[in-house]
Structure formats: structure tokens, C-alpha cells
Amino acid sequence: MKAIIIEDEKQSADFLELLLQKHHSGIDALVKLRSVEESLEWFRANADPALIFIDIELSDGTCFEILEQVNPTSKLIFTTAYDQHALK
């Protein structure tokens, strides 16, 4: 299964990738994206992956800005340290 990781903190993105490699060998992280802008560029040039691990708060905005513009067909797993986004 092809996946991408959208996370602005390198250590968190690397740790998530390590967990996937260790516990879910069937999930291949294609790329780690670090911002709204970088993510939008990637989606314009690539087909939707099967799975997106996406942090809510990014350095240049929120993941919702990406999702509103791209509307991917992928399954989403939100990753965040902030519980105030749970309802959105």
C-alpha cells in the first residue's frame, strides 16, 4: 500500500516512518512532505496514494487547507498533539 506522510517536524515524520517499516511492512511511505505548499505541489504532480498520514498543524497552515484544495480519495489518518482539532 502506497502512503505519504505530511508532517512538519522531521523527528516525528522519521519516527512514524520507522514505526511503519517495523510494524506494517505492507505500507510503503513514498514521500515525507513538510508544509501545505510542498504538499499541494506534490498532489498536483502525483496520483493520490492509498493512505495519508497527515499532521493537522503545519509550519505554514493546517492540513485542512490542503484537503480543501486537493480533496484526495485516500484514506486519512490524522496525527496531532492538539485535541482541539478532533471535531473538525
Stockholm file with secondary structure:
# STOCKHOLM 1.0

chainA/1-88         MKAIIIEDEKQSADFLELLLQKHHSGIDALVKLRSVEESLEWFRANADPALIFIDIELSDGTCFEILEQVNPTSKLIFTTAYDQHALK
#=GR chainA/1-88 SS CEEEEECSCHHHHHHHHHHHHHHCTTCEEEEEECSHHHHHHHHHHSCCCSEEEEESEETTEEHHHHHHHHCCCSEEEEECSCGGGSCC
#=GC SS_cons        CEEEEECSCHHHHHHHHHHHHHHCTTCEEEEEECSHHHHHHHHHHSCCCSEEEEESEETTEEHHHHHHHHCCCSEEEEECSCGGGSCC
//
